[in-house]
């Protein structure tokens, strides 16, 4: 566990509160009973992560910054380095 203080970026439905956990009970990186907010360290990274999931008839979305101040975060990086960008 490591501390994390900084800005992260999220893509949400326009007008949605970006601070709320995802609505699905399970997802790619969380399980039932766990709260999760999926975010990226850059706005571009957030867009790239969401783009494959978008559909032409989806409601409008917006990219929003979130200021994060957490004393303990699970560090999922390999060897303490950021994961390779998949943009």
C-alpha positions as a printed Julia matrix, in Angstrom:
87×3 Matrix{Float64}:
   0.0    0.0     0.0
   1.22   3.49   -0.87
  -0.1    7.03   -0.41
  -1.48   8.84   -3.46
  -2.14  12.56   -3.73
  -2.88  14.11   -7.12
  -5.28  14.59   -9.99
  -6.89  11.67  -11.83
  -9.31  11.8   -14.75
 -12.61  10.03  -15.3
 -15.11   9.86  -18.17
 -18.72  10.0   -16.94
 -22.16  10.66  -18.34
 -22.66  14.42  -18.68
 -23.87  15.78  -15.35
 -23.04  12.59  -13.43
 -21.14  12.86  -10.14
 -17.67  11.51  -10.97
 -17.0   10.85   -7.28
 -19.56   8.03   -7.11
 -18.37   4.43   -7.36
 -19.26   2.47  -10.48
 -22.82   1.14  -10.49
 -21.96  -2.42  -11.55
 -21.44  -4.92   -8.71
 -18.46  -6.48  -10.5
 -16.12  -5.22  -13.2
 -12.78  -5.76  -14.84
 -10.81  -4.78  -11.74
 -13.23  -5.09   -8.83
 -15.39  -7.82   -7.3
 -18.73  -7.99   -5.5
 -18.67  -5.89   -2.34
 -15.76  -3.7    -3.45
 -16.27  -0.05   -4.32
 -14.39   1.18   -7.39
 -13.83   4.35   -9.34
 -12.03   3.78  -12.62
  -9.75   6.69  -13.49
  -6.54   7.52  -15.35
  -3.56   9.76  -14.66
  -4.26  11.79  -17.82
  -7.41  12.96  -19.59
  -6.16  11.25  -22.74
  -5.71   7.98  -20.85
  -9.26   8.16  -19.5
 -10.64   8.73  -23.01
  -8.55   5.88  -24.44
  -9.81   3.5   -21.75
 -13.46   4.4   -22.33
 -13.39   4.67  -26.14
 -13.68   0.91  -26.87
 -16.79   0.75  -24.66
 -18.61   3.66  -26.34
 -21.55   3.3   -28.72
 -22.86   5.92  -31.18
 -26.23   6.09  -29.39
 -24.72   6.59  -25.9
 -25.7    9.71  -23.94
 -23.12  12.54  -23.96
 -20.07  12.04  -21.75
 -17.56  14.43  -20.26
 -13.99  14.12  -19.01
 -13.63  15.38  -15.44
 -10.66  15.81  -13.1
 -10.78  14.4    -9.57
  -8.44  15.56   -6.81
  -7.44  12.46   -4.84
  -5.88  12.37   -1.39
  -5.6    8.81   -0.11
  -3.31   7.55    2.63
  -3.45   3.94    1.39
  -3.85   2.74   -2.2
  -3.04  -0.7    -3.57
  -0.06  -0.26   -5.9
  -0.81  -2.47   -8.93
   2.18  -1.27  -10.95
   4.91  -3.7   -11.91
   8.21  -2.94  -10.18
   6.84   0.4    -8.97
   6.69   1.76  -12.53
   3.54   2.92  -14.33
   2.0    0.38  -16.69
   2.66   0.79  -20.4
   0.21   3.09  -22.13
  -2.27   1.32  -24.4
  -3.29   4.41  -26.33
